[in-house]
Amino acid sequence: MNVNEQYQELLDAAFAAMQHAYAPYSRYHVGACVKTKDGTLIPGANIENASFGLTNCAERSAIFAAYSMGYRREDI
């Protein structure tokens, strides 16, 4: 798989994650994806809350999901 195909794979996963965003206030759906060293793709989506401090961006959601699955910094 060449570099462009690898980026396209990540972009496709991020766009798919957008479908799971919860954005009732901004209506701006965002998706992100982390690719681990073992090749696992871990998507994340933005999640809004009326309390702005509890809102989570897509990038953080993906990283938090990776950590929740047992991955650590050296794995990503």
C-alpha positions in Angstrom: 0.0 0.0 0.0 1.5 3.3 -1.0 1.5 6.5 1.1 -1.5 8.0 -0.7 -3.5 4.8 -0.2 -2.7 4.9 3.5 -3.8 8.5 3.8 -7.0 7.7 1.9 -7.7 4.8 4.3 -7.4 7.2 7.3 -9.5 9.9 5.5 -12.2 7.4 4.7 -12.4 6.2 8.3 -12.5 9.8 9.6 -15.4 10.7 7.2 -17.2 7.5 8.3 -16.8 8.6 11.9 -18.4 11.9 11.1 -21.7 10.0 10.8 -21.5 9.3 14.6 -20.9 12.8 15.7 -23.3 14.4 18.2 -23.4 18.1 17.3 -26.9 19.6 18.1 -25.5 23.0 18.9 -22.9 23.8 16.2 -24.3 21.3 13.7 -20.7 20.8 12.6 -20.0 17.1 12.5 -16.3 16.1 12.7 -14.6 12.8 12.4 -11.0 11.7 13.1 -9.0 8.5 13.0 -5.9 7.2 14.7 -3.9 4.4 13.1 -1.8 2.4 15.5 1.6 0.8 14.8 -0.2 -2.6 14.4 -2.4 -1.1 11.7 -5.6 -0.8 13.7 -7.8 2.2 12.7 -9.6 3.8 15.7 -12.2 6.4 14.8 -13.5 9.2 16.9 -16.3 11.8 16.5 -17.0 15.1 18.2 -19.6 15.1 21.0 -21.2 18.3 22.1 -22.8 19.1 25.4 -24.7 22.1 26.7 -21.9 22.5 29.2 -19.1 23.5 26.8 -16.5 22.1 29.2 -17.9 18.6 28.6 -17.7 18.8 24.8 -15.2 16.5 23.3 -13.5 17.0 19.9 -13.2 14.1 17.4 -9.4 13.9 17.8 -9.6 13.5 21.5 -12.4 11.0 21.1 -10.2 8.9 18.9 -7.2 9.1 21.3 -9.4 8.3 24.3 -10.8 5.3 22.4 -7.3 4.0 21.7 -6.3 4.3 25.3 -9.6 2.7 26.4 -8.7 -0.3 24.1 -5.3 -0.6 25.9 -3.1 1.2 23.4 -0.4 3.5 24.8 1.7 6.3 23.4 4.4 3.9 22.1 1.7 1.9 20.2 0.3 4.9 18.3 
